[in-house]
Amino acid sequence: PLDLLEPVLSLQLSNTAILHQIRRDQVTDTCRANSVSSRKRRVLTPNDLKHLVVDEDHEMIYCYVPKVACTNWKRVMMVLTGRGKYSDPMEIPANEAHVSSNLKTLNQYSIPEINHRLKNYMKFLFVREPFERLVSAYRNKFTQKYNTSFHKRYGTKIVRRQRKNATQEALRKGDDVKFEEFVAYLIDPHTQREEPFNEHWQTVYSLCHPCHIHYDLIGKYETLEEDSNYILQLAGVGNYLKFPTYAKSTRTTDEMTTEFFQNISSEHQTQLYEVYKLDFLMFNYSVPSYLKLE
């Protein structure tokens, strides 16, 4: 029976616990239905674990997915693992949060240590509607003038491969990639063969291995603050650490994503959906209403 002193709070918590159970079940069912485990029953290598950030003090593991509030979660993890070095996540500059030496990842441990932590620590990740995340990555990496490393590394390649009669300047700079060209690059079989996707557009399925690693909590970008604070509460730090709320002025929205997909042919939409299909199914995102699938 519920403790009558705080029936509302415990009721909320039990509802939240049920919600997270439903999300976990959805992942398990999707993995089973797509028999991902049997078809690709491969053992995870340490290289597969570089997105799993470890907090030893609170026995937590966070798998970070770029474009899903990962900067703020990394800041929070730095507060949690910093042993008093930081108290306010937002005091930590964004670029500081992405310096890999500031956080410990699971691939840095021995196999027995990895297994112990996977078995005993609370594991969580955050997900987002896959196409919204993709548009967010595109906007951030290809439309911002300061992202020259991405323009050089990927932009030039995309222009060379996807644009007929590209100018010498475009081939050299790669800083004016159109969304249509980006999509064409993602669905090109050549791309898949050549090298793994960059983490900003890699599937959550491939970054966090949810069919091999049993996550305790799956947070969603759509309910970022509630889910984050619930996790901090479970970690026992909820009374002194709150997840930072931030201005959502520039964030990619559903309307924006719809706009971006207007110019994508139904054939390309269908192929792109196939690439991200497991993320859609696993995390319970319905097929977007704007898609014209073949």
Buried (B, 14 or more C-beta within 10 A) or exposed (E): EEEEEEEEEEEEBEEBEEBBEEBBEBBEEBBEEBEBEEEEEEEBEBEBBBBBBBBEEBBBBBBBBBBBBBBBBBBBBBBBBBEEEBEEBBEBEEEBBBEEEBBBBBBEBEEEEBEEBBEEBBBBBBBBBBBBBBBBBBBBBBEEEEBEEBBBEBBBBBBEBBBEEBEEEBBEBBBBBBBBBBBBBBBBEEBEEEEEBEBBBBBBBBBBBBBBBEBBBBBBBEEBBBBBBBBBBBBEBBEEBBBBEEEEEEBBEBEBBBEBBEEBEEEBBBBBBEBBBBBBBBBBBEEBEBBEEE
